[in-house]
C-alpha cells in the first residue's frame, strides 16, 4: 500500500459515493483474509482454525500493519502479535486481493 493507493480510494469514494472508511475497512478485511491464507501456506503445520490475521491501513500514507491473532477453542482472540508484511505478500498476493 502507498499514498497513491489512498488517492485511488479517495477517487473511488467520490465516484461511487461510498464512504472512504467503508472502502478502507473492506480493504483491511480482504488483506487480513489474504494474509491468513498466505501465512497458512507458509506454515502448513498450523491449524487454520486456531489463528487469524488483522490488518490496519494508515488512511494518510497507506502503510499497512498486520497482526497474527491466536484463537482459543471457541474462536476467541487470546493474543496477537505484529506480523511482517513481506514484499512477496504485498506484491503478488496483496495485489490479487486488492483487485
Steps between C-alpha positions, in 0.01 A plus 500: 500500500610856448376856469401444136267221610341734756443757224338231285272402789404866549414517131284191537326667791412801282401293195286240675380699800633238741656618824880488503487329840277224358732449203810497722335263748410259222853511365641433848272196537599370157871546572469327838319207339764472228778520758344221703484280191856589399631442855333160513663407169837591649429312827294197403550343844275765659131433552321765294216510755739605778628826351380805314648820361415866549605783268512876548567743215604854587245729328765768440797317350359155422749314718364162602557322829404140563448293814469125546228416749503179704152359560367273773278196444192723470664723239556790741822702477737423786810683373633686203847583380631724224567317174740594224335609177753365252562635152379167360165542674464867412587443138355176374231397747400845622444623146268209424283578802496873434351435156 
